[in-house]
Amino acid sequence: MTAFELTEYKERIRKTKEKMTVNELDVLLITDPANMNYLTGFDGWSFYVHQLLMILPDEEEPFWIGRELDLNGAKATTWLSETHIIGYPDIYVHSRENHPMDFVCRILREIGQAGSRIGIEMDTYYFTAKCLTQLQAGLPQAVFMDATNLVNDVRMIKSDQEIEYMKNAAKIVEKAMQTGIDAIEVGVRECDVVAKIMHAQISGTVEFGGDYPAIMPLLPSGKKTGAPHLTWTDAPYKSGVPVTLELAGCYKRYHSPLSRTVYLGEANPKVTYLADAVIEGLNATIDGIKPGMTGEEVEAVWSKSIAKSGFIKNTRIGYSMGLNYPPDWGEHTASLRPGDQTVLQPNMTFHVIPGIWLEEYGVELSESIRVTENGCETFADFPRKLFVKPSQQVFKIGGLHENT
């Protein structure tokens, strides 16, 4: 069963074909699993082998081409008819002699597209240099065009059903964030906290369960909070350190990320000062977002706010996000940063993450937002503050953690 009505998938295909026409493409090969899901519903952990959608302007349905072993997965999760689901044998899997793109080239030759203008997603995690060289060798008369963000751009404005899925994801991340904050204590191992967070992410709520997020929980502590993309260790938490949490709820592959910062022990004045600046800037940014603004103009609101506290941030403060697979929940399109002229429109969704990471510590707070007709709204409803937790001694009795 697909996550959306057939009419929505067909509308997505129509918009994609319109962009193909503008770019004068005869064929479009889609290898990004998020784009494959967006257009057909295909949902499987099979992106570790090469797979793709082939879109032809005169064909109502795309063709799914992947490993024969995954054919039943395509039949079970997509709206495609069986005639548009094609599998290649295992001689093409992780082979030095045969490559899946050789199989794709053979199909394109058989249907008379050997000399066509073919769009490919050149800058994705799933389309390798070998994919390109094999296509070029197998179709020497073809012209290959970079169509990396063609479908990604179509995805930027969400449907009402997509927004509902992201609201469900937000309820999951609220639960996961509270679980993490409650579990972080001096003496508790980082890995044990993350285990509880991941259980909350997948178990979801009473009404609906969760999906696996595209990014693992990010929970650096102490000096490592000066870097935003670290995960966890098996070390116990110490007193007098910050801990940043960047998590997401995920529902039917739609994400709602959320970040907060915890401080263990008596509040550190430097960390508190930084947190106050980040929170003030985040509040100002969210209050200032309006449809019609550019990504550059949104970032300017943040920069002006933190400048009052003497801070400068030279990296983007947000990005378009929603549907995705590992290793990223971002859509790789619009960013909230100087120079980005993307015009915000209703039902665009962003992860606004204006954290500040310094040499010895960092503070991270973020919100996932939907642009509305008059401004924006956050998906999650969670306290926007620095969580200070006085130290508690933790010891074990009979394998159970006890606090004193």
SEPA-362880 format. One line per 3 residues: number of its first residue (from 1); for each residue x, y, z of N, C-alpha, C. Coordinates in steps of 0.2 Angstrom, whole numbers. Example, Ala and Ser with C-alpha at 12.3 -4.5 7.8 and 13.67 -1.06 7.14 Angstrom:
# residues 2
1> 66/-28/39/62/-22/39/66/-16/39 ~ 64/-11/35/68/-5/36/64/0/39
This chain:
# residues 404
1> 4/-6/0/0/0/0/4/6/0 ~ 3/11/-4/7/17/-5/5/22/0 ~ 9/27/2/8/32/7/3/37/4
4> 2/38/-2/-2/43/-5/-7/40/-10 ~ -12/44/-12/-17/42/-17/-13/43/-24 ~ -16/38/-28/-13/38/-35/-13/45/-39
7> -18/49/-37/-18/55/-41/-12/60/-39 ~ -10/59/-32/-4/63/-30/2/61/-34 ~ 3/55/-34/9/52/-38/9/54/-45
10> 3/54/-48/3/56/-55/4/63/-56 ~ 2/67/-51/3/75/-52/11/76/-51 ~ 14/72/-47/21/73/-46/25/71/-52
13> 22/66/-56/25/64/-62/24/69/-67 ~ 18/72/-67/17/77/-72/22/83/-71 ~ 23/85/-65/27/91/-64/34/89/-66
16> 36/83/-65/43/81/-66/44/81/-74 ~ 39/79/-78/39/79/-85/39/86/-88 ~ 36/90/-84/36/98/-87/43/100/-86
19> 47/98/-81/54/101/-80/58/97/-85 ~ 57/91/-87/61/87/-92/60/91/-99 ~ 54/93/-100/53/97/-106/57/104/-107
22> 57/107/-101/60/114/-101/68/112/-102 ~ 70/107/-99/77/105/-100/79/101/-106 ~ 74/100/-110/75/96/-116/78/89/-115
25> 75/86/-111/77/79/-109/73/74/-112 ~ 75/69/-115/72/63/-118/71/58/-113 ~ 75/57/-109/75/52/-103/77/55/-97
28> 75/53/-91/77/55/-85/78/48/-81 ~ 84/48/-78/86/42/-74/87/45/-67 ~ 83/42/-62/82/44/-55/85/39/-51
31> 91/41/-47/94/36/-43/93/38/-35 ~ 91/44/-34/91/46/-27/85/42/-24 ~ 85/38/-19/80/34/-16/74/38/-14
34> 75/44/-11/70/49/-9/66/51/-15 ~ 69/52/-21/65/54/-27/62/48/-30 ~ 65/42/-29/61/36/-31/55/35/-27
37> 55/36/-21/50/36/-16/44/41/-18 ~ 47/47/-19/42/53/-20/38/51/-26 ~ 41/48/-31/37/47/-38/33/41/-38
40> 35/36/-34/32/29/-35/30/26/-29 ~ 33/28/-23/31/25/-17/36/20/-15 ~ 41/18/-19/46/13/-18/50/14/-11
43> 49/9/-7/52/10/0/56/4/2 ~ 62/3/2/66/-2/4/73/-1/5 ~ 76/-5/10/83/-3/11/88/-7/6
46> 87/-5/0/90/-8/-6/95/-4/-10 ~ 96/2/-7/100/7/-10/107/6/-10 ~ 109/1/-6/116/-1/-6/118/-4/-13
49> 113/-6/-17/115/-8/-24/112/-3/-28 ~ 114/-3/-35/111/2/-39/104/0/-41 ~ 100/5/-41/93/5/-43/91/12/-46
52> 86/12/-50/84/18/-53/77/18/-55 ~ 74/24/-57/68/25/-60/70/28/-67 ~ 67/25/-72/68/28/-79/61/31/-81
55> 61/38/-83/55/41/-85/56/44/-92 ~ 51/42/-96/50/44/-103/44/48/-104 ~ 45/53/-107/39/58/-108/33/55/-111
58> 33/50/-115/27/47/-118/24/41/-114 ~ 28/39/-109/26/33/-104/22/36/-98 ~ 16/34/-97/12/36/-91/16/34/-85
61> 19/28/-84/22/26/-78/29/26/-79 ~ 33/27/-74/40/26/-74/42/19/-74 ~ 48/17/-76/51/10/-75/55/10/-69
64> 54/5/-65/58/4/-59/63/-1/-62 ~ 70/0/-61/75/-5/-63/79/-6/-57 ~ 79/-12/-55/84/-14/-49/85/-21/-49
67> 88/-23/-43/90/-30/-42/84/-35/-42 ~ 85/-41/-46/79/-45/-46/77/-47/-39 ~ 81/-48/-34/79/-49/-27/75/-44/-24
70> 74/-38/-27/70/-33/-24/64/-32/-28 ~ 63/-36/-33/57/-35/-37/50/-35/-33 ~ 50/-40/-29/44/-41/-25/43/-35/-20
73> 48/-32/-18/48/-26/-14/45/-20/-18 ~ 47/-19/-24/44/-14/-29/37/-15/-30 ~ 35/-22/-31/28/-23/-32/24/-22/-26
76> 27/-23/-20/23/-22/-14/22/-14/-12 ~ 27/-10/-14/27/-3/-11/25/2/-16 ~ 25/1/-23/24/6/-28/17/5/-31
79> 15/10/-35/9/10/-38/10/7/-46 ~ 16/5/-47/18/4/-54/15/-3/-56 ~ 13/-4/-62/11/-11/-65/17/-15/-66
82> 16/-22/-66/22/-26/-66/26/-26/-72 ~ 23/-23/-77/27/-22/-84/32/-17/-83 ~ 31/-13/-78/36/-7/-77/40/-8/-71
85> 41/-14/-69/46/-16/-64/50/-21/-67 ~ 57/-19/-68/62/-24/-71/68/-25/-66 ~ 69/-31/-66/75/-33/-62/81/-36/-66
88> 87/-34/-63/93/-37/-66/96/-43/-62 ~ 99/-48/-65/101/-54/-61/107/-52/-57 ~ 109/-56/-52/114/-55/-47/121/-55/-50
91> 122/-57/-56/129/-56/-59/131/-49/-60 ~ 126/-44/-59/127/-37/-59/129/-34/-52 ~ 128/-38/-47/128/-36/-40/136/-36/-38
94> 139/-30/-36/145/-30/-33/150/-34/-37 ~ 150/-33/-44/154/-37/-48/159/-33/-52 ~ 165/-36/-53/170/-32/-56/170/-32/-64
97> 166/-37/-66/165/-38/-73/158/-35/-76 ~ 153/-35/-72/147/-32/-74/144/-27/-70 ~ 141/-22/-73/139/-16/-69/131/-15/-70
100> 127/-13/-65/120/-12/-67/119/-7/-72 ~ 123/-2/-73/122/2/-78/123/-1/-85 ~ 127/-6/-86/127/-10/-92/120/-12/-94
103> 117/-15/-89/110/-18/-90/105/-12/-92 ~ 106/-6/-89/102/0/-91/103/2/-98 ~ 110/2/-100/111/4/-107/108/-1/-112
106> 108/-7/-110/105/-12/-115/97/-10/-116 ~ 94/-9/-110/87/-7/-111/86/-1/-115 ~ 90/4/-114/90/11/-118/91/10/-125
109> 96/5/-127/97/4/-134/91/0/-137 ~ 88/-4/-133/82/-8/-136/76/-4/-137 ~ 75/1/-133/69/6/-134/71/12/-139
112> 77/12/-142/78/17/-147/80/24/-143 ~ 83/23/-138/86/29/-134/93/30/-134 ~ 97/26/-138/104/26/-137/107/33/-139
115> 104/37/-143/107/43/-144/103/49/-141 ~ 100/48/-136/95/53/-133/99/58/-128 ~ 95/63/-126/98/68/-121/95/65/-115
118> 99/62/-110/98/59/-104/100/62/-98 ~ 95/64/-94/96/67/-88/98/62/-82 ~ 103/64/-78/106/60/-73/107/64/-67
121> 106/61/-61/107/64/-55/115/63/-53 ~ 119/68/-55/126/67/-55/129/68/-48 ~ 125/72/-44/128/74/-37/123/71/-32
124> 123/65/-32/119/61/-26/124/56/-23 ~ 122/54/-17/126/49/-14/126/42/-17 ~ 121/41/-22/119/34/-24/122/34/-31
127> 124/39/-35/126/39/-42/133/39/-42 ~ 137/34/-43/144/34/-42/148/36/-49 ~ 154/37/-48/158/39/-54/158/33/-59
130> 158/27/-57/157/21/-61/151/21/-65 ~ 145/23/-62/139/23/-65/140/28/-71 ~ 143/33/-71/143/38/-76/148/35/-82
133> 153/32/-80/158/30/-85/155/24/-89 ~ 151/20/-85/148/14/-89/142/16/-93 ~ 139/22/-91/133/24/-96/137/27/-102
136> 142/31/-101/145/34/-107/148/29/-111 ~ 151/24/-109/154/18/-113/149/14/-116 ~ 143/13/-113/138/9/-116/133/13/-121
139> 133/20/-120/129/24/-125/133/30/-127 ~ 138/28/-131/143/34/-134/140/39/-138 ~ 134/38/-141/130/43/-144/126/48/-140
142> 124/46/-134/120/49/-130/123/56/-127 ~ 119/60/-125/121/67/-122/119/66/-115 ~ 123/66/-110/121/66/-103/121/73/-100
145> 115/74/-97/114/81/-94/113/80/-86 ~ 116/85/-83/115/85/-75/108/87/-73 ~ 104/82/-71/98/84/-68/97/82/-61
148> 102/84/-57/103/82/-50/97/84/-46 ~ 95/91/-47/90/93/-42/83/94/-46 ~ 82/91/-51/76/92/-55/70/89/-51
151> 70/83/-48/64/81/-44/64/84/-37 ~ 70/86/-34/71/89/-28/67/96/-28 ~ 68/99/-33/64/106/-34/57/105/-34
154> 54/100/-37/47/98/-37/45/97/-30 ~ 49/93/-26/47/91/-19/47/97/-14 ~ 50/103/-16/50/108/-11/44/110/-8
157> 38/111/-12/32/113/-9/28/107/-8 ~ 26/106/-1/23/100/1/15/100/0 ~ 13/94/-1/5/94/-1/3/94/6
160> -4/94/7/-7/94/13/-5/87/17 ~ -6/82/13/-4/75/16/3/75/18 ~ 8/78/15/15/77/17/15/81/23
163> 12/87/24/12/91/30/10/87/36 ~ 4/83/35/1/79/40/6/74/43 ~ 10/71/38/15/66/40/21/69/44
166> 23/75/42/28/79/46/25/81/53 ~ 19/82/53/16/84/60/16/77/64 ~ 15/72/61/16/65/65/23/64/67
169> 28/66/63/35/65/64/37/70/70 ~ 34/76/70/35/80/76/33/78/82 ~ 27/74/83/25/71/89/30/66/91
172> 33/62/87/38/57/88/44/61/91 ~ 46/66/88/52/69/90/52/72/97 ~ 46/75/98/44/78/105/45/72/110
175> 43/66/109/44/61/114/51/59/114 ~ 54/58/109/61/56/109/66/61/112 ~ 64/68/111/69/73/114/67/73/122
178> 61/72/124/60/72/131/63/66/134 ~ 63/60/131/66/54/133/74/55/134 ~ 77/59/129/84/60/130/86/64/135
181> 82/70/136/84/75/141/83/72/148 ~ 77/68/149/76/64/155/82/59/157 ~ 84/56/152/89/51/153/96/53/154
184> 98/59/152/105/62/153/106/64/160 ~ 111/60/163/113/62/170/120/60/171 ~ 123/63/176/130/62/177/131/54/179
187> 136/51/176/137/44/177/133/39/172 ~ 128/41/169/125/37/164/129/37/157 ~ 129/31/154/133/31/148/129/34/142
190> 133/37/138/130/40/132/126/35/128 ~ 129/29/127/126/24/123/119/22/126 ~ 118/22/132/112/20/136/107/25/134
193> 109/32/134/104/37/133/101/36/126 ~ 106/35/121/104/35/114/100/29/113 ~ 101/23/116/96/17/116/89/19/117
196> 88/23/123/82/25/125/79/30/119 ~ 83/34/117/80/39/112/78/35/105 ~ 82/30/103/80/27/97/74/22/98
199> 73/20/104/67/16/106/61/21/105 ~ 62/27/108/56/32/107/55/34/100 ~ 60/34/96/59/36/89/55/31/85
202> 57/24/86/54/19/82/47/17/85 ~ 46/17/92/40/15/95/35/21/93 ~ 37/27/93/32/32/91/27/34/96
205> 21/35/94/16/36/99/10/31/99 ~ 5/31/104/0/26/104/-4/26/97 ~ -4/32/94/-8/32/88/-4/30/81
208> 3/30/81/6/28/76/14/27/78 ~ 17/22/74/24/21/76/28/25/71 ~ 35/25/73/40/29/69/44/24/64
211> 47/28/60/51/25/55/58/27/57 ~ 63/23/53/70/25/55/72/32/52 ~ 75/36/56/77/43/53/83/42/48
214> 84/47/44/89/47/39/96/48/43 ~ 96/51/49/102/53/52/101/50/59 ~ 107/47/62/107/44/69/106/50/74
217> 104/48/80/105/54/85/112/56/86 ~ 112/63/86/119/66/87/119/69/94 ~ 123/67/98/124/69/105/131/70/107
220> 134/74/105/141/76/108/140/79/114 ~ 145/78/119/145/81/125/152/84/127 ~ 152/89/132/158/92/133/161/96/128
223> 168/96/127/171/100/122/169/98/115 ~ 167/92/114/164/89/107/158/93/105 ~ 155/97/110/149/100/107/151/106/103
226> 157/107/102/160/112/98/159/110/90 ~ 157/104/90/156/101/83/149/98/82 ~ 145/99/77/138/98/77/137/91/75
229> 141/87/72/139/81/69/142/75/72 ~ 143/75/78/146/69/82/140/65/85 ~ 142/58/85/136/54/88/137/53/95
232> 139/47/98/140/45/105/145/40/106 ~ 147/40/112/152/35/114/149/30/120 ~ 153/26/123/151/22/129/153/25/135
235> 156/32/135/158/35/141/152/38/145 ~ 153/38/152/148/41/156/148/48/156 ~ 142/52/156/142/59/157/146/61/163
238> 149/67/162/152/70/168/149/77/170 ~ 150/79/176/147/85/178/151/91/175 ~ 147/97/174/150/103/172/151/103/164
241> 147/99/160/148/99/153/141/100/150 ~ 141/103/144/135/103/140/134/97/136 ~ 128/96/134/127/90/129/122/93/124
244> 123/92/118/118/94/112/115/88/110 ~ 109/89/108/105/83/105/101/86/99 ~ 103/82/93/100/84/87/97/77/85
247> 90/77/85/86/71/83/81/73/78 ~ 77/67/76/72/68/71/67/63/73 ~ 60/65/72/55/60/72/54/58/64
250> 52/52/62/51/51/55/45/46/55 ~ 41/48/50/35/45/49/34/44/41 ~ 33/38/39/33/37/32/38/40/28
253> 44/41/30/50/44/27/50/51/28 ~ 45/54/31/45/62/32/48/63/39 ~ 52/68/39/56/70/45/53/76/48
256> 55/77/55/54/83/59/60/83/63 ~ 65/86/62/71/87/66/70/92/72 ~ 74/91/77/73/96/83/80/95/87
259> 83/101/89/89/101/93/88/105/99 ~ 91/103/105/91/106/111/98/105/114 ~ 99/109/120/105/108/123/104/107/131
262> 108/103/134/107/101/141/114/103/144 ~ 114/106/150/120/107/154/119/103/160 ~ 124/99/162/125/95/168/129/99/173
265> 125/100/179/129/104/184/126/111/185 ~ 130/115/189/128/122/190/129/125/183 ~ 124/130/181/125/133/175/131/137/174
268> 135/136/168/141/139/166/139/146/163 ~ 141/152/166/139/158/163/141/159/156 ~ 146/156/153/148/157/146/143/153/142
271> 141/147/144/137/143/140/130/146/141 ~ 128/149/146/121/152/147/121/158/142 ~ 126/162/142/126/168/138/126/166/131
274> 129/161/129/129/159/122/122/156/120 ~ 119/152/125/112/150/124/107/155/123 ~ 108/160/128/103/166/127/103/169/120
277> 109/170/118/110/173/111/107/169/106 ~ 108/162/106/105/158/101/98/158/101 ~ 95/157/107/88/157/108/84/164/106
280> 87/169/107/85/176/105/85/176/98 ~ 90/174/95/91/174/87/86/169/84 ~ 85/163/87/81/158/84/74/161/84
283> 72/164/90/65/167/91/64/173/86 ~ 69/177/85/68/182/80/68/180/73 ~ 71/175/71/71/172/65/64/169/63
286> 62/165/68/55/162/67/50/167/66 ~ 50/172/71/45/177/71/45/181/64 ~ 51/182/61/52/186/55/51/183/49
289> 50/176/49/49/172/42/43/174/39 ~ 43/176/33/36/177/29/37/175/22 ~ 32/172/19/32/170/12/34/176/8
292> 38/175/3/40/180/-1/47/182/0 ~ 50/181/7/57/182/8/61/177/5 ~ 67/179/4/72/174/1/76/171/7
295> 80/166/5/84/162/10/89/167/13 ~ 91/171/9/96/176/11/93/181/16 ~ 87/183/15/84/188/20/82/185/27
298> 81/179/27/80/175/33/86/175/37 ~ 91/173/34/98/173/37/100/180/40 ~ 98/185/37/100/192/39/97/193/46
301> 91/191/47/87/192/53/91/189/59 ~ 94/183/58/98/179/63/104/183/64 ~ 108/185/59/114/188/60/114/194/63
304> 108/198/62/107/205/65/106/203/73 ~ 103/198/75/101/197/82/107/195/85 ~ 111/190/83/117/188/87/123/193/87
307> 123/197/82/128/202/82/128/207/89 ~ 122/207/91/121/211/97/125/208/103 ~ 126/202/103/129/198/108/136/197/106
310> 139/199/101/145/199/99/147/192/95 ~ 142/189/92/143/183/89/142/183/81 ~ 146/179/78/146/179/70/145/171/69
313> 141/170/64/140/163/62/141/163/54 ~ 146/159/52/148/159/44/145/154/41 ~ 141/150/44/138/144/40/130/145/40
316> 127/141/35/120/142/34/116/141/41 ~ 110/143/41/106/142/47/100/138/46 ~ 99/135/40/94/131/39/94/128/32
319> 89/124/31/89/121/24/82/117/23 ~ 80/117/17/74/113/15/75/106/17 ~ 69/103/20/70/96/22/63/93/22
322> 63/86/22/56/83/23/57/75/22 ~ 56/73/16/56/66/14/63/64/12 ~ 66/59/15/73/57/14/75/50/17
325> 81/48/14/84/42/17/91/43/19 ~ 94/38/23/101/40/25/105/41/19 ~ 110/46/19/113/48/26/110/55/28
328> 105/58/25/103/65/26/95/66/25 ~ 93/70/30/85/72/29/84/78/25 ~ 90/82/23/89/88/19/88/86/12
331> 84/91/9/82/90/2/88/93/-3 ~ 93/96/-1/98/98/-5/96/104/-10 ~ 92/108/-8/89/113/-13/91/120/-9
334> 86/123/-6/86/129/-3/90/129/4 ~ 94/134/5/97/135/11/96/142/14 ~ 96/143/20/95/150/23/102/152/24
337> 105/156/20/112/159/20/112/164/15 ~ 118/169/16/119/174/11/120/171/4 ~ 116/175/-1/117/173/-8/111/168/-10
340> 108/165/-6/102/161/-8/96/165/-9 ~ 94/165/-16/88/169/-18/82/165/-19 ~ 82/159/-16/76/155/-16/70/159/-12
343> 64/160/-15/59/163/-13/54/159/-9 ~ 53/160/-2/49/156/2/42/156/0 ~ 39/150/0/32/150/-2/28/145/3
346> 22/146/4/18/142/8/19/135/7 ~ 19/131/12/21/124/12/28/122/10 ~ 32/126/10/39/124/10/41/123/17
349> 45/118/18/47/116/25/55/116/26 ~ 57/119/32/64/120/33/66/117/40 ~ 72/115/41/75/114/47/79/120/49
352> 77/124/53/80/131/55/85/129/61 ~ 91/129/60/96/126/65/102/131/66 ~ 100/137/69/106/142/70/110/141/76
355> 113/135/77/117/134/83/124/138/82 ~ 127/138/87/134/141/87/139/136/90 ~ 144/135/87/149/130/89/156/133/90
358> 158/134/96/164/137/98/170/132/99 ~ 176/134/100/181/130/101/181/125/107 ~ 178/127/113/178/123/119/171/121/120
361> 166/123/117/159/121/118/154/124/113 ~ 148/121/113/143/124/108/136/124/111 ~ 132/127/108/125/127/110/121/126/103
364> 116/122/104/112/120/98/104/120/100 ~ 100/124/96/93/124/97/91/124/90 ~ 86/121/88/83/121/81/75/120/81
367> 72/121/76/65/120/75/64/118/68 ~ 59/114/66/57/112/60/51/116/59 ~ 51/120/53/45/124/52/42/123/45
370> 36/125/45/32/126/38/30/133/37 ~ 32/135/31/30/142/29/22/142/28 ~ 19/147/31/12/148/30/10/154/25
373> 4/155/25/2/161/21/4/167/24 ~ 5/168/30/6/174/33/13/174/37 ~ 16/168/38/22/168/42/25/161/42
376> 26/158/48/28/151/48/25/148/55 ~ 25/142/55/23/138/61/28/132/62 ~ 30/131/69/34/125/70/30/119/70
379> 33/114/68/30/107/69/30/105/76 ~ 35/105/80/35/103/86/33/108/91 ~ 31/106/97/29/110/103/33/108/108
382> 39/111/109/44/109/114/48/115/117 ~ 49/115/124/52/121/127/58/123/124 ~ 59/130/122/65/132/119/69/136/124
385> 73/132/127/78/134/132/84/130/133 ~ 88/132/137/94/128/139/92/124/145 ~ 92/117/145/90/113/150/96/112/155
388> 96/115/161/101/114/166/99/109/171 ~ 103/104/172/101/98/176/107/97/182 ~ 105/99/188/110/98/193/113/91/194
391> 119/91/195/122/84/195/119/80/201 ~ 118/73/199/116/68/203/121/62/203 ~ 123/60/208/127/54/208/123/48/206
394> 126/44/202/123/38/199/127/32/201 ~ 124/27/204/127/21/205/123/15/204 ~ 125/9/204/122/3/202/120/-2/208
397> 114/-4/208/112/-9/213/109/-15/209 ~ 112/-21/209/109/-26/205/108/-25/198 ~ 112/-21/195/111/-20/188/107/-14/186
400> 103/-11/191/99/-5/190/102/1/192 ~ 101/6/188/104/13/190/100/16/195 ~ 103/19/200/100/22/206/103/29/206
403> 99/34/208/101/41/209/101/43/216 ~ 106/47/218/105/50/225/106/57/225
